[in-house]
């Protein structure tokens, strides 16, 4: 597949792509910002066009999916758009039997239980199985004035849905399979790695400028379990994407204890949730890794003075480092007032600067760098 087109030498990189690569300078040194789950649920214009159909109905309609992707860019003036889709779209497309249930999340009709279930995870043919995703990306590349972020679910997080059958707080079936049948576990993860790579490569080939690998629930694992059962497969995803030249972002929730291991998978950018201050995260990670985050989404419900102070704190902890993409520490909550996010973007653009030093960080947190 084709590599990402190079930006002409006489045209500077957009702020988002510059930050992903940790590049200082540029005519506009503002900190770029976008929001996870920025398209939908909290926007009245989203609810107006979304209609009564299922989520998959909307994803399967390229014109509608493109419009939903564009809405928050128009509303918030963010520096990147993220494709309107879901991490279970590839497994749904190959017929594994998964649905997105309102108020619940992904629900699997027949959860993964035995080796025979591997046959239900055939390879993804993006042009045949998810042509609507490719078409949506192409529409967006023509219409967007900012970079488009493609994405996929990381093998562990998708596996947790397939094994548990629905969202879980304990991941008991997942961990039982992981430890009880490690060979089968790794075979499952290899299948899901291939799905993620095929989906991501098709999105980048269609024009996405960057991609995010969502390992949303990796924080449920201990560092030894992550290193043994997850890291090889996440690393395989980033390795398989390296030749395309698109910056890769890695994100999970509650991942403070495994941040260093997640960075070892090879992303250009590590997403940091709100539990780890940005300056602490930077001490735990390689100097070349850019950071994304990390305002607590719940603080968007506090009085504006509180939200503004917390936003400024994130910027202050970044200390002008060029490798910073401002974001929430998780997705936009459904009840969030869009006007608050508009003000957050305005504040970050007005006060956030990425012209500070990019020298190696120092501190007394060195022993945590191996996490």
ABEGO torsion letter per residue (X at the ends): XBBBBBBBAABBBBAAAAAAAGBBEEABABBBBBBBGABEGABAAAAAAAEABBAAAAAABAAAAAAAAAAAAAAAGBABBBBBBBAAAAAAAAGAGBBBBBGAEBBBABBBABAAAAAABBBBBAAAABAAAAAAAAAAAAABABBBBBBBBBAAAAAAAAAAGBBBAAGAAAAAAAAABAAAAAAAAAAAAAAAAAAAAAAAAAGBABBBBBBAAAAABBAAAAAAAAAAAAAAAAAAAAAAGBBBBBBBBGAAAAAAAAAAAGBABBBBBAABBAAAAAAABBAABBBBOBBBAAAAABBAAAAAAAAAAAAAAAGGBABBBBBBABBBBAABBAAAAAAAAAAAAAABBAABBABBBBEAAAAAAAX
